[in-house]
Amino acid sequence: MNEDDILVFLRLVEKAIKPFPAPVLSHLAEHGSDPFKILIACVLSLRTRDQATAKASKRLFAISSDPYSMGKMQVKKIEKTIYPVGFFRIKAKQIRAISQKICKDFHGKTPGTIDALLSLPGVGRKTANLVVTLAYKMPGICVDTHVHRICNRWGYVLTANPDGTEQALRRKLPRRWWIPLNGMLVPFGQNICTPTSPWCSTCLLSQYCPQKGVFYKR
């Protein structure tokens, strides 16, 4: 697949996802949420549905919306506030630890570089890239399971894991698509190009897509 091909695919994806709501993190960024809120919402979103993430974020930020106050909260209170997001007990400890480290090492300001964000407790490349791109509008590619799966399904990359996909995309994806890519492929992957039995029969890309690794489709 060359550069012209990927542009065709991405423009078709833009059309395909119009009926579906934007990911909750994109919604937060569009409404001017600060980097700290986007970071914490990213933590809450891992292995959690968007609806649950949105509700938990709203409850938590109503109580505390800055690292100083959140770093002083009792873990049990954070747990109760963010329940029922996935792994809420682990995330509660992580949120408190992240807040405390931001206060201690970054003077209360959420860092804006990948390396600095990766130094925060439990923050991986997906979360770091989301904060960099959504909060700071800096170049980055957030690769989650949807982006990894779909880019390999298209044959645009041939990689074994999301980190490998990120590096491959950094080498070949036109830079103008770096930031919007995740916000496009998440709803596309949730509703059309699903992990199992994707909706190829109604997909706008079906006549062009090689459907690599697809054994059952609808």
Secondary structure, DSSP 8 states (H G I E B T S, - for coil): --HHHHHHHHHHHHHHTTTS---HHHHHHHTT--HHHHHHHHHHHTTS-HHHHHHHHHHHHHH--SHHHHHHS-HHHHHHHHTTSTTHHHHHHHHHHHHHHHHHHHTT----SHHHHHTSTT--HHHHHHIIIIIT--S-----HHHHHHHHHTTS---SSHHHHHHHHHHHS-GGGHHHHHHHHHHHHHHTS-SSS--TTT-TTTTT---TT--S--
